[in-house]
Amino acid sequence: MELYLIRHAEAVPRGKNDNVADEDRPLTPNGESQARAVASGLQRKGVALQAILTSPLLRARQTVEGMLKTWSGTPPEVRVCEELSPGTKARKLAKALRGLDLQQVALVGHEPDMSAWAAWVIGSKKAQLALAKAGVAHISFPGGAAKGSGTLVQLLTPDWFV
């Protein structure tokens, strides 16, 4: 399996609108552009996602929506994945992924969870990975997703997609 961990694009900062709960923060106009750039960049590199699993939080779902706006060809299936909610244990996410019989999958989620999960799955709690907003970590698995079973192939910043 080829897995693409994507941190959601830039969202309205916390506290900017006191009436908006953290889980309901929308993307900024820049975040919308970042989401489209991620999709275009992945496709330029030949990535043909079969599915995108997204956190239920608004900014992650809007990142996926932005990606799909510029996706050419057959769009990937989109699924909301509760295991991508902030604070979910790494083993629960790995278990959810093992049930997929797909070759190229993207996960759209949040920091610090995405970087912590990437470190867990490549076998190093000490790995100092940090995904920028709209950043992507490409991890390859010869088998199913489990602790220490993945290999980090690329860690990309949003600037790489422009």
C-alpha positions in Angstrom: 0.0 0.0 0.0 1.1 3.5 -0.8 -0.2 5.9 1.8 -0.2 9.7 1.6 -0.6 11.4 5.0 -1.9 15.0 4.3 -2.3 17.6 7.0 -5.3 19.8 6.4 -4.7 23.1 4.6 -4.6 26.4 6.3 -7.7 27.1 8.4 -9.0 30.2 10.1 -6.9 30.6 13.3 -8.3 29.6 16.7 -10.0 32.5 18.4 -10.4 34.6 15.3 -14.2 34.1 15.5 -15.2 33.4 19.1 -18.4 31.7 17.9 -16.7 29.0 16.0 -15.7 25.8 17.8 -12.3 24.3 16.9 -13.9 21.4 15.0 -15.9 23.9 12.8 -13.0 26.2 11.7 -13.1 26.5 7.9 -10.3 26.9 5.4 -9.0 30.3 4.5 -8.8 31.3 0.8 -5.1 30.4 1.0 -6.1 27.0 2.4 -8.5 26.4 -0.5 -5.6 27.1 -2.9 -3.3 24.8 -1.0 -5.8 22.0 -1.2 -6.1 22.3 -5.0 -2.3 22.5 -5.3 -1.9 19.2 -3.3 -4.2 17.4 -5.7 -2.5 18.8 -8.8 0.9 18.0 -7.4 0.1 14.4 -6.5 -1.4 13.8 -9.9 1.6 15.3 -11.7 3.7 12.7 -9.9 1.4 9.9 -11.1 -0.5 9.3 -7.9 -3.9 7.7 -8.6 -5.6 7.7 -5.3 -8.3 5.1 -4.9 -9.6 6.5 -1.6 -9.2 9.5 0.7 -10.0 9.0 4.3 -10.7 12.3 6.2 -11.0 13.4 9.7 -14.6 14.5 10.5 -13.4 18.0 11.4 -14.5 20.7 8.9 -11.1 21.9 7.8 -10.0 18.4 6.9 -13.3 17.7 5.0 -12.9 21.0 3.1 -9.3 20.1 2.2 -10.6 17.0 0.6 -13.3 19.0 -1.2 -10.7 21.4 -2.5 -8.6 18.5 -3.7 -11.5 17.0 -5.6 -12.2 20.3 -7.4 -9.1 19.9 -9.4 -8.8 16.1 -9.6 -8.7 14.9 -13.2 -10.1 11.5 -14.2 -12.0 9.2 -11.8 -12.0 10.9 -8.4 -11.1 8.8 -5.4 -13.8 7.5 -3.0 -14.1 9.7 0.1 -14.8 8.3 3.5 -15.0 10.1 6.8 -12.8 8.2 9.3 -13.4 8.8 13.0 -9.9 7.3 13.6 -8.5 10.5 12.1 -10.1 12.6 14.8 -7.5 14.4 17.0 -6.2 12.3 19.8 -7.1 8.9 18.4 -4.6 6.1 19.2 -2.2 5.0 16.4 -3.3 1.3 16.7 -6.9 2.2 16.0 -6.0 4.0 12.8 -3.7 1.1 11.7 -6.5 -1.3 12.3 -8.9 0.8 10.2 -6.3 0.8 7.3 -5.7 -2.9 7.4 -9.3 -3.4 6.4 -8.7 -1.6 3.1 -7.8 -3.6 0.0 -6.4 -0.6 -1.9 -3.0 0.3 -3.3 -3.0 4.1 -3.1 -4.8 5.9 -0.2 -4.6 9.4 1.3 -5.4 10.3 4.9 -6.3 13.9 5.7 -5.9 14.8 9.3 -4.3 17.0 12.0 -1.1 17.8 13.8 0.5 16.5 15.9 -1.4 13.3 15.3 -0.4 12.8 11.7 3.4 13.2 12.4 3.1 11.0 15.5 1.3 8.3 13.5 3.9 8.5 10.7 6.7 8.1 13.3 4.9 5.2 14.9 4.3 3.4 11.6 7.9 3.8 10.4 9.1 2.4 13.8 10.5 5.4 15.6 8.9 7.4 18.4 11.9 9.6 18.3 11.5 10.6 14.6 11.1 14.4 14.5 8.6 14.7 11.6 6.4 17.7 11.3 3.8 18.2 8.6 3.2 21.7 7.5 -0.4 22.7 6.7 -1.1 21.0 3.3 2.1 19.0 3.7 2.3 15.4 2.6 4.2 12.4 4.0 4.4 9.4 1.5 4.8 6.1 3.3 5.1 2.8 1.6 4.0 -0.5 3.2 5.0 -3.9 1.8 2.1 -5.4 3.8 -0.5 -3.9 6.1 -0.2 -0.8 8.2 1.3 -1.7 11.6 3.9 -0.3 14.0 7.3 -0.2 12.3 6.0 -1.7 9.0 6.2 1.4 6.8 9.0 3.2 5.0 9.0 7.0 4.7 9.5 7.7 1.0 8.9 11.5 0.9 8.1 14.4 3.2 6.8 17.3 1.1 6.0 20.9 2.0 3.2 22.9 0.4 5.8 24.9 -1.6 6.8 21.7 -3.4 3.3 21.5 -5.0 3.4 25.0 -6.5 
